[in-house]
Amino acid sequence: MRTIIVVASIGMALSACAADPSVMRQAALNCQAVGITEKDPQFATCTKAFSQQHIEDRLAQTYHDALNAVPNDRRIAHMDVY
């Protein structure tokens, strides 16, 4: 049982670090926009940096959303969070 949990945890950790293909396409377009083409040796580093930045931005946004969660109280007609 312990082995299954460890293997599942490793699998989830590896898949969490993988970038979506659309993110990789956007990262490639961003690199080309700054003048790094697919022929340059820095292209792989550039796409990795842009995709990692996207993952970190999503993580920060998710953390921010979790901190500012508003309870759903149906007795109150309108709830504002400031």
Legacy VTK file of the C-alpha trace (Angstrom):
# vtk DataFile Version 3.0
C-alpha trace
ASCII
DATASET POLYDATA
POINTS 82 float
0.000 0.000 0.000
2.805 2.357 0.880
4.508 1.748 -2.460
1.347 2.606 -4.375
1.028 5.914 -2.542
4.676 6.787 -3.191
4.423 5.940 -6.904
1.165 7.902 -7.241
2.726 10.906 -5.499
5.738 10.835 -7.799
3.490 10.589 -10.848
1.391 13.547 -9.735
4.502 15.604 -8.978
5.978 14.943 -12.408
2.745 15.738 -14.214
2.313 18.954 -12.220
5.604 20.282 -13.578
4.752 19.507 -17.187
3.507 22.409 -19.230
0.396 22.302 -21.385
1.131 22.198 -25.160
-0.637 25.529 -25.619
1.658 27.042 -22.976
4.681 25.698 -24.822
3.393 27.166 -28.113
2.886 30.543 -26.459
6.352 30.351 -24.901
7.844 29.632 -28.334
5.982 32.609 -29.793
7.211 34.823 -26.944
10.793 33.735 -27.590
10.439 34.455 -31.281
8.962 37.861 -30.444
12.142 38.814 -28.588
14.347 37.561 -31.430
15.267 34.024 -30.321
14.455 31.605 -33.129
14.304 27.818 -33.046
17.794 27.657 -34.550
19.379 29.523 -31.629
20.968 27.456 -28.842
19.127 29.564 -26.245
15.684 28.630 -27.610
15.146 25.691 -25.232
16.150 27.816 -22.246
13.903 30.650 -23.362
10.825 28.445 -23.831
11.458 26.763 -20.476
11.715 30.167 -18.782
8.471 31.454 -20.306
6.558 28.247 -19.527
7.914 28.202 -15.956
6.834 31.826 -15.522
3.317 30.876 -16.624
3.210 28.006 -14.108
4.431 30.271 -11.312
1.876 32.948 -12.209
-0.944 30.377 -12.129
0.307 29.078 -8.771
0.384 32.582 -7.309
-3.113 33.319 -8.651
-4.481 30.077 -7.198
-2.893 30.859 -3.834
-4.338 34.377 -3.902
-7.789 33.029 -4.775
-7.599 30.511 -1.930
-6.721 33.224 0.590
-9.626 35.418 -0.478
-12.276 32.741 -0.567
-15.709 34.093 0.337
-18.133 31.814 2.140
-21.357 31.296 0.267
-24.022 32.587 2.663
-27.408 32.644 0.959
-28.945 34.811 3.664
-26.881 37.780 2.488
-28.033 39.094 -0.873
-24.738 40.715 -1.864
-21.247 40.110 -0.474
-18.286 42.340 -1.299
-14.731 41.420 -0.402
-12.299 44.289 -0.051
LINES 1 83
82 0 1 2 3 4 5 6 7 8 9 10 11 12 13 14 15 16 17 18 19 20 21 22 23 24 25 26 27 28 29 30 31 32 33 34 35 36 37 38 39 40 41 42 43 44 45 46 47 48 49 50 51 52 53 54 55 56 57 58 59 60 61 62 63 64 65 66 67 68 69 70 71 72 73 74 75 76 77 78 79 80 81
